[in-house]
Amino acid sequence: MLLRYLFALFLPLAIVNQSYGEDLKLKEFYKMSPNIQTIKQMCPWRSTNAQGTIRLMQVEDKGAHRLYVQWLRQGIAGTETMPISTIGIEEINDDHYYRFDLPEGRLMAGACSVETIMEDILDERRFRLTLYLLGPGKYEYNIARLLDGGS
């Protein structure tokens, strides 16, 4: 009988705690920028002391797209996955107005290769962006202008 009363007493507390935890996670979503258009997880990465996943984020700003890369570290000993590095790709985010689709990543030896076609929204020139995402916070890039189509 006592067990039944204890169960009845603690059950609402368990429900409240679960609801409170869900509310905290929901509040995190409210903090996210409404300018985030697409988020895509792709290649795994690994270093000598950690491993995780690479995530691309496409953000819209004044009609143009901006690209951010985030390296997520897998949780250790039951901890949550956490971002350990987040960077903007300066070569396309600063002083340019491109639109592009988020590509799929291709795992290569030592890097995640990402390639997409970008279009300048001011003069409609097209470019091929190739990113090589290395360790956390590190990347190499190549931007090649594509020839205009004939008419």
N, C-alpha and C positions, 0 to 999 in steps of 0.2 A: 504494500500500500504506500509506504514511504517512497519507494522507488517511482511509483506512478506520479506522485506529487512533484518529486524532483525533476522528472522528465517533463512534466507540464510547465514547470517553472523555467527550465533552461531551454526548451525548444524555441520560444519566442526570441530569446537572446541570440541563438544560432541563426535564425532567420534575419534578424536585424543586422548582425555582423556581416552576413553574406550580402544583404542588400546594400549596406554601407560600402563594402568593398567594390561592388558593381558600380555604385554611384561615383566612387573615386576614379575608376577607370573611365567612366563616361565623361567626367569632367576633363580628363586629359584630351579626349577627342574635341571638346569644345574649345580647347586652347589652340588646336591646329589651325593653321592659316586657311581661309577659304580659297586662297589662290592656288593651293596644291591641286593640280589637275590629275596626275597619275603617280602612283608609287608602284615600283616593280622590283621584287627580289629576284636576284639572279645567281651568279656564280658563288661557289664557296671560296673561302680564302683560308690560308693556314700560315702561321708563323711558328717560331720555335717554342713559344709559350702560350699560344692561343689559337683559336680557330673560330670561324663564323661564316656569315653570309654578306654579300655586297648588295646594297639596295640603291636604286636610282629614284630620284624624285624630280618630276617635271612641275614647275611652278609657272603660272601665268602672271606677267607683269606688263601692264600697258599694251596688251595685245601680243606681246612677244613671249616666248618660252625661255625659261631659265632652267639650268640643269644642276642638280646637286647630287653628290655621291655620299653614301653613308656606309661605313663598315660596322657591322653588328657582331659583337663577340658572343658566342654561345655561353650560357650560364655555366658556372663552375660549381660543382657540389650542390646542385639544386637551386642555385640562384637564377634570377631572370636573365634573359638575353638583354644586352645593353649596347647602345651605340658607343664606340670608342673613338670614332673620327667622323666628322661631317665636313665636307668641303664643297664650295661652289666651283664650277669649271669656269675660271676667269676668262679664258679665251673666247667663250661664247656669251657669258653673262654680262661682261663689261663692255659698254659702248656698242653693242650690236643688237639687232632686232630680228632674231630668227624664230621660225616656227618649225617644229619637227615632231615626229612620233618617237616614243620611247622604244628602243630596239630590244631585242633579246641579247643576252650575253652569251659569249662562246668561251668556254674554258680552254686556256692554252697553258703551256708550261710556264709557270711563274706569273701569269697575269690572266685577267678576264678581258677579253676583247669585245668592244661594243662599237657598232657602226650604224650610222643613220644618215639620211639625207636631210639637210636643213635648207630652208628657203628664207632669204632676206625679205622681210615684209615691206621694206621701203622700195627696193628696185627689182624684186623678184629673181635675183641671182640665186643659183643653187650651189650648195657645197656638200661635200661628203666629209663627215666628221668620223674619225676613228679614234677611239680612246682605248688605252691599255691601262687597266686598273691594276695597280701593283699592290704592295702592302698598304696597311691603313694610312690614309692621308697622302698617298703617292700615286701619281699617274703620269703617263706620257700621252701626247695627242698628235694628230695630224689632221689638218684641214686642207682639202683640195677643192678648188673651184671647178665646177662642172661646166662644160661647154653649153652654150645656149642652143636650143633646138632650132633648126632651120625652118623657114617659112616659104 
